[in-house]
């Protein structure tokens, strides 16, 4: 059977019973897809006869070399970035569609699919309006790194981090026909959705209740906070761009000349956290993981790997971003002392709008 027979909520989170027995399906899946390619009915049967976690993982493995090849041909290393806002929802929709096709209750997954689509819409919109989908656009951090890393080493970096590795150990197996410890960057987008697989398994044994609504609402709140933080940053950057080109504060702007001269936003949510959008973004996937724990009556389960890797990624990425920002804007180090990176600081005196005068006294 493609889905494990589970008799309790706890069993749904058991890696040895719900994941390990199906890993071997990866061995023959490429050949089976090739043999079924000319028949829609055969592809449908293959889809239903393959464990949904395995098929989702197979898709992530299929995409990894495509991102690598395209990035090297174009010498543009933001290929994964363009799919970042879409792939997690593709995986979540996959689990939902699979549940419908198998005839298992999908109320919980239906709600999650809608929430995931809202998450994608928010992130895709923000990436689009910043020019992320414009031909030739690239994350500025890759350009900075290329200046400090010679081409051969940067290619290795692309293979082992940008396109592939993110130090995320996925689906350990003892099969000699598979690479035992594959590490792919965009596979992270698969692993953060693995709690959805667990929620799929709980559908026949755990009925939806009020707690499902609560977890869903918390995810929506996190998405709303991320959208609000993005909008505040957009308004600031738009005003700053106008100010730099005209030397005048835009009419009706909520920002002063001092705010715009500083170079970075310190108002609104950004007065409590240096990266409130990142905090909210990480919270979305932590909440999904906690949802799987609550539903399976466990304090910890194997899908924590995805959420944990996501946190590590944001820690490293934000550290590098702030390293660049602090060199560009002299007052940023003061901002760092006064306001927490993600969680609001209780000791830095940064609660409320950042104060230039107070900052100067600290120097």
N, C-alpha and C positions, 0 to 999 in steps of 0.2 A: 504493500500500500504506500501511496505517496505521502500520506499524512499519518503520523503515529497515533496509535490508539491510546489515549490517555484517560484515566479514570478519576483523576483528582486535579485540583488547581496546582498543587505543588509539583505534580508530575510534568506539567506543561513547561516548567522552567528547568527541567533536568536535561542537561546537555547530552549525557550518555544515552538517553532514551529518545530524544527528539531531534538531535542533530547528527550525532556520530554515525548512526546506522545508515544514513542517507548520503554521506559524503562520497561513497564509491560511485554514486550515480554520475558524478562528474567525469568519470573515466570514459564512458561511452556516449556522453551527451553530444559532443561535436559530430560524431559519425551518425548518430540517430537523427540529428537535425538535417544533415546533408541528405540522408536517405528519404526523409519525409518532406523535403523542400518543395516537391512538385504537387503535394496533396494537402489542401487546407484541412481536411478531416484528419489526416495523419498527424499534422502539426498540432491540432487541437488535442488529439489523444495523447501525444507526447507531452504536451503542456500539462495535462491533467494527471499524467502518470509520473511526472517528475516532482519531487518535493519542492514546494515554492521557495524555500530558503536557498536550495541548490540552484534553481533556475535564476533567482535574483543574483546570486553570487557569480554564476556563469556570465550573466550580462555585464557585470562589473569587470570581469576579466577580459571579456571581448572588447570593451571600450578602452581599456588601459593602453594597449599598443596603438590604437587609433589616435588618441590624444598625443602620444609620444611622436608618432610619425608626422602628424599635422604641425605640431609645434616646431619640429626640426626643419621641415620644409619651409615654413613661413618665418622661422626665427622669431616666433611670437609665442611666449610661454604662458599665456593666459587662456589656453584652450579649456582646461578643467574649470576655470573660473566662469566661463560662459555657460557651463552645464551645472554649476554648483547649485543654483536655485531650482533646478528642475528634477535632477535625478532622485533626490530623496522622495519626492512626491510620486515619481514613476514607480519606485519600489513599493511605496505604501499603497498606491492604486493597484499594483500587481497583486498584493496580498488580499486586497478587498475583492478584486475580480475573481481571484482563485477561490475565495470563500463562497462567493455567489455560485460559481460553476460547480462546486462540490456540494452545494446545498446545505452548508452549515450556517447557523445564525450569524448575521453580519451587522447587527445594529451598532455595535461598538466600533467596528471597522469602518462603517459608513460615516460615522461622525468624525473619526480620525482622518479619513480621506478628504473630507470637506475642509477640516482644519489645516491639513497639509497643503491643500490647494491654495488656501488663503495665505499660508506662509510663503509658498512659491510666488504668488502674485505680488506680494509686498517686496520680496527680495529681487525678483526679476524687474519690477518697475523701477526700483531704486538703482539697480545696475544699468538699466537702459537709459534713464535720464542723465546719468553721469557719463554716458558715452561708451559704456562697456561693450556694446554690440557693434560699435562703429568699426569699420574695416581698419585694421592696423592698431587699434587700441590695445594697450597692455598695462598691466599692473606696474607702477613705477618702481616697485621694489626689485623686480627682476632686472631692470636696467642698471640699478645701483649695484646689484650683485655681480652682473657681468663685467663691471668695471674693476672688480676686485678678484675675479676668478678667471683664469685663462680658459680658452675655448674647450680643450679636451676635458678639463675638470668640470666645466659647466655642463658639458654633455652628460657626464656621469651623474652630476647633480640632477639633471633633468630626468634621467632614467630612474634614479634612486629616490627622488623626492617629488619634483614638480609633477611629473606625469604618473609616476608609479608609487614609490615608497613614501609612506607616512609613518613608518614604524608601527604599523597596525598588524599584529599577528592575526591571521584569519583562518578559520576552519582547519585546525590541526588534524592531520590524518596519518595513518600508518601505511597508506598505499604507496608502493614503490613506483607506481605509474604517475604519481602526482608530485609536484614540488611541495614538500611538507610545510614550509613556513613562508607562504607568499606574502609580500609586503607591497601594497599599492596605495598611492595617495588617494586616488578617486574611489578606491574600495572603501575608504572612510565613509563616503556617502552611502554606501551599502550598509556598513556596520551600525551607523547611527539609527537605522530603521529596523534593526533586528528585533527590538522589543515588539514591533508590530507582528512579527511572526509568532511570538509568544502569545500575544493577544488573540491572534487567529486560532491558536490551539486551545485557548480557554473558552472559545465561543460555545462549544457543546456542553461544557461542564460548569461554567460560571455565568449565571444570568446577569445581564446589564442592570445596574442599579444607580442610585444617586451619586455614588463616588465617581462613576464614569463621567457624569456630567460635570462634576467638580474638576476633575483632571483636565477635561476638555476646555473648561472655562479658564483654567490657569494657563493653558497653552495659548488661548486666544488673547489673554491679558498680556502675556509676554510678547506676542506678535504685535499687539497694539503699541506697547511701549517701544519696541524696536522701530516701528513705523514713525512714532512721534519723535524719537531721537533722530532718525534719518531726516525727517522734515525740518527739524530745528537746525540741523547741520546744513541742509540744502539752503535754507533761508539765509543763514549766515554767509555761506560761501558765495551765494548770488550777490548779497549786499557788498561783500568784500571785493568781488570782481568789479562791480560797478564803481566802488570807491577808488580802487586802484587806477581805473581808466579815466575817471573824471575829477579825482581829488575832492569829491563832494560826497557827503553822506546821502544815500538815496532818500528821496522824499518819502516820509512816512515810515522810515526804517525804525525798527525797535532797537537798533544798535547805535552806539555813539561812535565818534571818531576814535576814541581811545580803544573801544572794543575791536574795531576794524584794524587799527594800527597794530594791535597785539598779535594778530595773525591767526588765532585759533579761538574756537568757541568755548565760553565758560558760563553761559547762561542756561536756564531751563534745566533739563535733566543732566546736562553736561556740567552743572555746578555741583552735582552729587557724585557723579562718576565720570572718569575721563573717557570711558567708552561704554555709555549706557546701551547703545545698540548692540555691542558685542555681549554685554551681560544678558540682555534679553534673548539674544540669539542662542547663546549656550543654554539658557534656562528652558527653551522650548524642548530641546532634546533630553535634558535631564528630567524634565517632567514626564516625557514619554517613557523614559526608562523606569521612573518611580511608579508610573501607572502599571507597567508590567509586573513590578514587584508586588504592588498592592493586590493586583488581581490574582496573582499566583500564591499569595500569602507567604512571600519570601522576603528576606531582608537584602539579599544579594543574589543575582543570577548572572549567567554567562554573557548576557547582552550588555552588561556594564562596560565591556571592552570598547564599544563604540562611543559611548558618552565620555568615557575617560580619555580616549584618544582625541576626541573633539576638544576637550578642555586643554589638553597638552598643545594641540595645534594653535589654539587661540592665545595661549600663554606665550609661545614662541613667536608667533606672528606679531602680536601686539608689542612684545619687547623690541623687536626689530623696527617696527613702525615708529615707536617712541624714541628710539635711538636716532632715527633720521630727523624726527620732528624737533627734538631737543637741540640739535645742532642748527636747525633753521630758525627757531624762535627762542631768543634768550630767556623770556619769561616762563617758558614751558617747564623748566626745572622747579620753579616756584609752584607752579600748578601741580606738579607731581607730588610735591611735599604736602600740599594742602588738600588734595582730592585723591581718593582711592582709584586705582586702575579700573577695577570693575565694581567691587562692593564699596559703598560709601564709607569714608574714613571717619572714625570716631575720635581720633587723636590729632588729625592734621589741621583742624580748624577750618575745613573746607566746606562745611555744610552751608548752603546758600550761595549766592553769586560770588564768584571770584573777585577779590578786591585788590585793585592795583596798588593802592596806598599801603594796604596791609602787606602786600607782597614785597614792596620796596623796603619796608622796615625789616623784612626777614633777611635781606641780602647781607 
